[in-house]
């Protein structure tokens, strides 16, 4: 799921998202960025950057959900939080925060 797709929730809920726990982008995305001379902003607007599924849960549900997915053989981790300010910000590992 491209992080920019979280913007779809703004029109219904008037919240934003701060993704400050994103994993390192997989090598294929780094190659696309480098060879295509694409900005990080455009990369995170267009590609899933290694995030296949995103769930929005209460903080009390996070540990149980991560445990469930890991038990089923999937990598799982919290990648951010819902915030009051509209918009989606992503902390790109090794680069810093961007708005998508």
C-alpha positions in Angstrom: 0.0 0.0 0.0 1.5 3.3 -1.0 1.6 5.6 2.1 -0.1 8.3 0.1 -3.3 6.2 0.0 -3.8 7.0 3.7 -5.0 10.4 2.5 -8.3 8.7 1.5 -9.2 8.6 5.2 -8.8 12.3 5.6 -12.1 13.1 3.9 -14.0 10.9 6.3 -12.2 11.3 9.6 -10.3 14.6 9.4 -7.1 13.0 10.8 -3.5 12.6 9.5 -0.8 10.0 9.7 2.8 10.2 10.9 4.7 7.2 9.7 7.8 7.3 11.8 8.6 3.6 11.9 8.9 2.7 8.2 11.3 0.0 7.3 14.4 0.6 5.1 13.1 0.6 1.4 13.9 -2.7 -0.4 16.7 -2.6 -2.9 14.4 -2.6 -5.9 12.9 0.7 -4.8 16.3 2.3 -4.2 17.2 1.2 -7.8 14.1 2.7 -9.3 14.7 6.0 -7.4 18.4 6.1 -8.5 18.0 5.1 -12.1 14.8 7.0 -12.7 16.0 10.1 -10.7 12.8 10.0 -8.7 12.3 12.0 -5.5 11.5 10.3 -2.2 8.2 12.1 -2.2 7.2 10.6 -5.6 8.4 7.2 -4.6 6.3 7.1 -1.4 3.3 8.5 -3.4 3.5 5.9 -6.1 5.0 2.7 -4.6 4.2 0.6 -1.5 7.9 0.8 -0.5 7.7 -2.6 1.0 4.5 -2.2 3.0 2.0 -4.8 1.8 -0.7 -4.2 4.3 -1.6 -1.4 6.7 -4.0 -1.8 9.6 -5.2 1.0 11.9 -5.6 -0.2 15.4 -5.9 1.2 18.9 -2.6 1.2 20.8 -4.0 -1.6 23.0 -4.4 -3.9 20.0 -1.0 -3.5 18.4 1.0 -6.1 20.3 -1.7 -8.8 19.7 -1.9 -8.0 16.0 1.9 -8.1 15.6 2.0 -11.4 17.5 -0.8 -12.8 15.3 0.8 -11.9 12.0 4.3 -13.1 13.1 2.8 -16.4 14.3 1.4 -16.8 10.8 4.8 -16.2 9.3 4.5 -12.6 8.3 6.8 -9.7 9.2 4.8 -7.1 11.2 5.5 -3.9 13.1 4.0 -0.6 14.0 5.0 2.0 11.4 3.3 5.1 12.7 0.3 6.8 14.3 -2.8 8.7 13.7 -2.4 12.4 14.4 -4.8 15.4 14.6 -3.2 17.3 11.8 -4.3 16.3 8.3 -1.7 15.0 5.9 0.7 12.1 5.7 4.3 12.5 6.7 6.8 9.7 6.3 10.2 9.4 8.0 12.4 8.0 5.2 15.2 6.0 6.8 18.5 7.9 6.3 16.8 10.9 4.8 14.2 12.5 7.1 10.5 13.5 7.1 8.7 14.1 3.8 5.0 15.0 3.1 3.2 12.7 0.7 
